[in-house]
């Protein structure tokens, strides 16, 4: 990022806590500390939404969404509840492009009360397992504060507290580096341009949260895109889900070590590590990859032909490793939905393919692994770090051939 863009990013920073990892911006009680968040405007909400403290399942998600909306004023509600259109639903990115490429209200503009209510929505909607769901998402957000802190000090290499793994041995430019004009397509406001930090994550409800209608929980920022579509009180789709991380691990000032994507990486490593020499040869792709194939803006572009090693030809133990490798991505939705999706992917396992490019160590730029089934699609790739250039960082994406955006749009 150029000095000019860095200066612009700092001027746009609305949540003063984003650069304060060293000053104590930590996960507190499962949520982000918000001591420096902007104060509330004090304006009453234009609309009041019903809240049920006894709601369970998807009804609890609706109730939490309504409770959050009740903390907002009229303008904030208008920025949060948007049309469930294809343009809004597909407006997500891996870039640190703030509200220029994604819709919704930014965390940096929220008061302490509003931020807590927003986090409650995520806590109810996402999986509850350790290092998955809410925990994983909030650690991803926290990692962006690490980047903001490093950027503010102009540190191009890992700080002493950073324990990022992997080695960037290629000179290939990472795709997280913003170039040219910011991407368009989002309807979000609240600060534009390129910037790191937890204040630049955006929450939107596409359609009105309801147990009878169709709507989407849309949350994301740099290295994160959560898209959960609800239809008539059920989750109709938990994808696309983009998850990346830089640095891959770090130790905070209080001694806590974070490694948000360790379970994702380790599942892939266990799978590829179980393959024989012959199986590795069958799984090897001839193409090289600089990023995930089906990232932002690539909706519906699944390859027509599956490539690699067929899971139906693997041993029962190896087939279990395929499912275990898939699970961390699927676990970033509520537990009941994740369980149902995993049942579907298990039934389709014999026709699911495993492939890779580069190496299988997931520690070098260009190392790439893919799982492609009748429904499930998962990609994992290592790239040269953007801020920590002597380390790798991860890009991954989870999609479903038939369930992306709740099957509401056609991309053919």
LUMNU-973636 format. One line per 2 residues: number of its first residue (from 1); their letters; for each residue y negated, z, x of C-alpha. Coordinates in Angstrom, 2 decimals. Layout:
NUM	A	Y,Z,X; ...
This chain:
1	XX	0.00,0.00,0.00; -3.45,-0.94,1.39
3	XX	-6.12,1.69,2.12; -8.24,0.23,-0.67
5	XX	-5.43,0.59,-3.20; -4.64,4.07,-1.89
7	XX	-8.24,5.11,-2.46; -8.21,3.62,-5.93
9	XX	-4.98,5.43,-6.73; -6.43,8.76,-5.66
11	XX	-9.55,8.24,-7.76; -7.37,7.49,-10.77
13	XX	-5.25,10.61,-10.35; -5.83,12.67,-13.51
15	XX	-3.39,15.46,-12.99; -4.62,17.34,-9.94
17	XX	-1.19,18.85,-9.36; 0.46,15.59,-8.33
19	XX	-0.30,16.00,-4.63; 0.64,19.66,-4.58
21	XX	4.32,19.81,-3.64; 3.33,21.81,-0.60
23	XX	1.03,23.84,-2.82; 3.74,24.74,-5.28
25	XX	4.33,21.88,-7.73; 7.98,22.75,-8.33
27	XX	10.50,22.77,-11.13; 9.83,26.01,-12.95
29	XX	12.29,27.13,-15.59; 13.65,23.59,-15.85
31	XX	10.22,22.00,-16.31; 7.24,20.85,-14.29
33	XX	4.62,23.40,-13.36; 1.40,22.47,-15.11
35	XX	-1.12,24.99,-13.83; -3.54,22.22,-12.89
37	XX	-3.04,20.00,-15.93; -6.07,18.82,-17.85
39	XX	-7.27,21.18,-20.56; -6.84,20.35,-24.21
41	XX	-9.63,18.62,-26.05; -9.29,21.09,-28.88
43	XX	-9.40,18.32,-31.46; -7.00,18.77,-34.36
45	XX	-4.26,16.23,-34.83; -5.02,13.50,-37.35
47	XX	-1.55,13.83,-38.85; 0.93,16.67,-39.18
49	XX	4.63,15.99,-38.68; 7.48,18.12,-40.08
51	XX	9.31,20.37,-37.65; 12.66,22.07,-38.20
53	XX	13.64,24.86,-35.80; 17.24,24.70,-37.03
55	XX	17.74,20.97,-36.49; 20.66,19.81,-34.34
57	XX	21.76,16.52,-32.81; 19.40,13.60,-33.27
59	XX	17.54,15.56,-35.94; 16.55,17.97,-33.18
61	XX	15.13,15.05,-31.18; 13.02,14.02,-34.17
63	XX	11.86,17.60,-34.67; 10.92,17.98,-30.99
65	XX	9.07,14.64,-31.10; 7.16,15.80,-34.16
67	XX	6.34,19.14,-32.53; 4.87,17.26,-29.57
69	XX	2.86,14.97,-31.85; 1.45,18.03,-33.60
71	XX	-0.14,19.15,-30.31; -2.07,15.86,-29.98
73	XX	-5.39,14.80,-31.40; -5.83,11.57,-33.37
75	XX	-6.47,9.36,-30.35; -3.54,10.81,-28.45
77	XX	-1.23,10.26,-31.40; -2.34,6.65,-31.58
79	XX	-1.55,6.21,-27.90; 1.91,7.74,-28.36
81	XX	3.26,6.29,-31.62; 3.38,2.52,-31.26
83	XX	5.12,-0.41,-32.89; 8.81,-0.87,-32.12
85	XX	8.25,-4.41,-30.94; 10.08,-6.36,-28.28
87	XX	6.90,-6.45,-26.19; 6.57,-2.66,-26.22
89	XX	10.27,-1.94,-25.82; 10.65,-4.17,-22.77
91	XX	7.46,-2.92,-21.08; 8.98,-0.83,-18.29
93	XX	9.01,-1.13,-14.54; 10.24,0.44,-11.29
95	XX	6.74,0.05,-9.82; 4.14,2.86,-9.52
97	XX	1.89,0.82,-11.81; 0.83,3.64,-14.16
99	XX	-0.09,2.44,-17.66; -0.63,-1.20,-16.74
101	XX	3.09,-1.94,-17.14; 4.31,0.65,-19.64
103	XX	3.12,2.02,-22.98; 2.46,5.56,-24.10
105	XX	0.52,8.65,-23.16; 0.40,9.79,-19.54
107	XX	1.54,13.25,-18.46; -1.60,13.61,-16.38
109	XX	-3.81,13.72,-19.48; -1.83,16.46,-21.22
111	XX	-2.73,20.13,-21.47; -0.25,22.81,-20.46
113	XX	0.85,23.23,-24.10; 1.20,19.49,-24.63
115	XX	3.13,18.99,-21.40; 5.59,21.72,-22.35
117	XX	6.10,20.10,-25.76; 6.65,16.68,-24.15
119	XX	9.25,18.12,-21.79; 11.00,19.71,-24.78
121	XX	11.48,16.25,-26.26; 13.18,15.09,-23.07
123	XX	15.28,18.24,-22.83; 16.67,17.74,-26.34
125	XX	17.20,13.98,-26.01; 18.85,13.89,-22.57
127	XX	22.20,15.09,-21.26; 22.61,18.73,-20.33
129	XX	25.07,18.45,-17.42; 24.07,19.60,-13.94
131	XX	22.22,16.87,-12.03; 22.27,14.60,-15.07
133	XX	20.04,14.13,-18.07; 16.95,16.27,-18.21
135	XX	17.58,17.82,-14.81; 17.96,14.42,-13.15
137	XX	14.92,12.92,-14.88; 12.60,15.80,-14.02
139	XX	13.73,15.82,-10.38; 12.96,12.08,-10.27
141	XX	9.46,12.84,-11.52; 9.15,15.59,-8.93
143	XX	10.12,13.16,-6.16; 7.03,11.15,-7.00
145	XX	4.93,14.21,-6.20; 6.59,14.23,-2.78
147	XX	5.47,10.61,-2.33; 1.97,11.44,-3.57
149	XX	1.73,14.28,-1.06; 2.96,12.07,1.80
151	XX	0.57,9.30,0.78; -2.39,11.69,0.65
153	XX	-1.71,12.81,4.22; -1.13,9.24,5.40
155	XX	2.30,10.18,6.74; 4.38,7.02,7.20
157	XX	7.50,8.88,8.33; 9.45,11.78,6.82
159	XX	7.70,15.12,6.95; 9.67,17.99,8.53
161	XX	10.83,19.25,5.11; 12.24,15.88,4.08
163	XX	15.96,15.37,4.63; 16.25,11.83,3.32
165	XX	19.54,10.21,4.27; 20.42,6.69,5.29
167	XX	18.94,4.30,7.81; 16.78,1.27,7.11
169	XX	18.09,-1.28,9.58; 16.72,-4.42,7.94
171	XX	13.19,-5.80,8.04; 13.48,-7.05,4.45
173	XX	10.43,-5.93,2.48; 11.21,-3.33,-0.22
175	XX	10.47,-4.46,-3.74; 8.66,-1.23,-4.61
177	XX	5.66,-2.32,-2.56; 3.00,-3.52,-5.04
179	XX	1.45,-6.88,-4.18; -1.15,-8.92,-6.02
181	XX	-2.37,-7.96,-9.46; -0.59,-5.20,-11.41
183	XX	2.11,-6.53,-13.75; 1.14,-7.00,-17.36
185	XX	3.05,-6.46,-20.58; 2.52,-2.75,-21.23
187	XX	0.09,-1.32,-23.73; -0.38,2.01,-22.02
189	XX	-3.72,3.37,-20.98; -4.84,6.47,-19.18
191	XX	-5.30,5.08,-15.69; -4.30,1.82,-14.13
193	XX	-3.46,0.50,-10.73; -0.78,1.73,-8.35
195	XX	-0.30,5.43,-7.70; 2.41,8.00,-7.11
197	XX	2.66,11.37,-8.83; 4.04,13.13,-11.89
199	XX	0.80,12.53,-13.77; 1.66,8.84,-13.96
201	XX	4.71,9.13,-16.21; 4.33,7.91,-19.77
203	XX	5.92,8.96,-23.06; 5.89,6.76,-26.15
205	XX	7.62,6.72,-29.51; 8.11,3.12,-30.57
207	XX	8.29,3.44,-34.31; 7.86,6.77,-36.08
209	XX	10.50,9.38,-35.15; 12.79,9.61,-38.15
211	XX	16.35,10.27,-39.28; 16.34,7.19,-41.48
213	XX	14.45,4.51,-39.63; 14.74,2.75,-36.27
215	XX	12.67,4.00,-33.36; 12.83,4.34,-29.59
217	XX	12.11,7.14,-27.17; 10.41,5.37,-24.27
219	XX	9.70,7.39,-21.13; 9.12,6.35,-17.55
221	XX	7.08,5.86,-14.44; 7.79,4.94,-10.85
223	XX	11.57,4.71,-10.32; 12.35,5.69,-13.91
225	XX	12.75,4.02,-17.28; 14.40,5.87,-20.17
227	XX	14.97,3.82,-23.32; 16.90,5.54,-26.12
229	XX	17.01,3.77,-29.48; 17.73,5.71,-32.68
231	XX	18.85,4.10,-35.93; 19.50,5.99,-39.15
233	XX	19.96,9.29,-37.34; 22.25,8.03,-34.58
235	XX	21.74,6.75,-31.05; 22.18,2.98,-31.22
237	XX	21.53,2.40,-27.52; 20.86,4.42,-24.39
239	XX	19.86,1.51,-22.20; 18.26,-0.07,-20.26
241	XX	18.07,2.94,-17.97; 16.47,2.40,-14.57
243	XX	16.78,5.17,-12.01; 15.66,5.12,-8.40
245	XX	14.58,7.70,-5.84; 12.48,8.09,-2.71
247	XX	13.02,10.19,-0.70; 16.72,10.43,-1.50
249	XX	16.60,14.16,-0.75; 14.03,16.74,0.31
251	XX	13.55,20.48,0.70; 10.66,22.15,-1.09
253	XX	8.53,24.94,0.35; 10.60,27.54,-1.49
255	XX	13.74,26.37,0.30; 15.21,24.50,-2.67
257	XX	16.86,21.21,-1.70; 16.73,18.36,-4.19
259	XX	18.97,15.29,-4.18; 18.65,13.81,-7.69
261	XX	20.94,10.82,-7.20; 23.70,12.39,-5.11
263	XX	26.16,12.32,-8.01; 25.34,8.68,-8.74
265	XX	25.83,7.66,-5.11; 28.92,9.80,-4.53
267	XX	30.72,8.34,-7.55; 30.24,4.84,-6.17
269	XX	31.32,5.95,-2.70; 34.51,7.53,-4.06
271	XX	35.33,4.31,-5.91; 34.75,1.89,-3.04
273	XX	36.36,4.33,-0.61; 39.59,4.18,-2.61
275	XX	39.95,0.41,-2.27; 42.49,-1.11,0.08
277	XX	41.60,-3.83,2.57; 42.89,-6.46,0.16
279	XX	41.01,-4.99,-2.77; 37.79,-4.86,-0.77
281	XX	38.21,-8.54,0.06; 38.66,-9.36,-3.63
283	XX	35.60,-7.29,-4.60; 33.28,-8.78,-1.97
285	XX	30.44,-10.94,-3.29; 29.23,-13.93,-1.31
287	XX	25.60,-13.36,-2.31; 23.21,-10.85,-0.76
289	XX	20.84,-8.75,-2.84; 17.36,-7.41,-2.24
291	XX	17.19,-5.49,-5.52; 19.16,-4.92,-8.71
293	XX	19.84,-8.17,-10.53; 18.95,-6.94,-14.02
295	XX	15.83,-4.90,-13.40; 12.61,-5.01,-15.43
297	XX	11.89,-8.38,-17.01; 15.53,-9.50,-16.78
299	XX	16.66,-8.57,-20.28; 19.72,-10.45,-21.48
301	XX	20.24,-12.22,-18.15; 23.82,-11.05,-17.58
303	XX	25.82,-13.46,-15.41; 28.02,-15.75,-17.49
305	XX	31.02,-15.16,-15.22; 32.26,-11.80,-14.04
307	XX	32.88,-11.47,-10.32; 34.85,-9.19,-8.07
309	XX	37.94,-7.04,-8.51; 39.38,-6.49,-11.97
311	XX	39.78,-2.81,-12.81; 42.92,-3.64,-14.78
313	XX	44.58,-4.41,-11.44; 43.76,-0.99,-9.98
315	XX	46.00,2.06,-9.90; 45.57,4.71,-12.63
317	XX	43.84,6.98,-10.10; 41.43,4.24,-9.08
319	XX	40.70,3.43,-12.73; 39.67,7.04,-13.25
321	XX	37.30,6.67,-10.31; 35.70,3.66,-12.02
323	XX	34.98,5.75,-15.11; 33.76,8.65,-12.97
325	XX	31.39,6.26,-11.18; 29.95,5.04,-14.49
327	XX	29.48,8.50,-15.98; 26.30,9.72,-14.21
329	XX	24.24,6.90,-15.73; 25.71,7.36,-19.20
331	XX	25.21,11.14,-18.93; 21.45,10.69,-19.08
333	XX	21.61,10.63,-22.85; 22.72,13.41,-25.20
335	XX	26.23,14.68,-24.59; 27.74,13.45,-27.87
337	XX	26.46,9.90,-27.38; 27.56,9.89,-23.74
339	XX	31.06,10.92,-24.76; 31.28,8.12,-27.32
341	XX	30.00,5.51,-24.87; 32.49,6.62,-22.22
343	XX	35.31,6.23,-24.77; 34.19,2.66,-25.35
345	XX	33.98,1.89,-21.65; 37.43,3.43,-21.09
347	XX	38.94,1.17,-23.76; 37.36,-1.84,-22.06
349	XX	38.28,-0.77,-18.55; 41.04,-3.32,-17.97
351	XX	38.47,-6.12,-18.35; 35.81,-4.41,-16.20
353	XX	35.03,-5.73,-12.72; 33.95,-3.99,-9.50
355	XX	32.05,-5.85,-6.80; 29.86,-5.21,-3.80
357	XX	27.64,-6.89,-1.22; 26.57,-5.77,2.23
359	XX	28.42,-2.59,3.15; 30.04,0.08,1.02
361	XX	28.43,3.04,2.77; 25.31,2.98,0.58
363	XX	23.27,3.97,3.61; 21.85,0.65,4.80
365	XX	19.34,-1.77,3.34; 21.22,-4.35,1.22
367	XX	24.28,-2.21,0.45; 25.02,-3.08,-3.18
369	XX	27.70,-2.09,-5.72; 28.15,-3.37,-9.27
371	XX	30.34,-2.44,-12.24; 30.44,-5.10,-14.96
373	XX	32.52,-4.70,-18.12; 32.60,-6.21,-21.59
375	XX	29.88,-3.68,-22.42; 28.88,-1.58,-19.40
377	XX	26.72,-2.86,-16.55; 25.75,-0.67,-13.57
379	XX	24.06,-1.69,-10.31; 23.30,0.42,-7.23
381	XX	21.40,-0.90,-4.21; 19.84,0.52,-1.04
383	XX	16.41,-0.69,0.03; 14.13,0.05,2.95
385	XX	11.89,2.98,2.09; 8.30,2.30,1.06
387	XX	6.67,5.53,2.22; 9.51,6.74,4.44
389	XX	10.09,3.40,6.13; 12.80,4.61,8.51
391	XX	15.00,5.67,5.59; 16.57,3.92,2.64
393	XX	15.80,4.56,-0.99; 17.85,3.74,-4.07
395	XX	17.40,1.43,-7.03; 19.90,1.50,-9.87
397	XX	20.09,0.22,-13.40; 22.42,0.87,-16.33
399	XX	22.61,-1.66,-19.13; 24.96,-2.51,-21.96
401	XX	25.78,-6.12,-22.82; 25.52,-5.41,-26.56
403	XX	23.59,-2.12,-26.92; 20.37,-2.54,-24.91
405	XX	17.42,-1.47,-27.08; 19.88,-0.62,-29.85
407	XX	20.79,-4.32,-30.24; 17.48,-4.88,-31.97
409	XX	16.36,-7.93,-29.96; 17.85,-11.25,-28.96
411	XX	17.24,-12.51,-25.44; 19.26,-15.73,-25.58
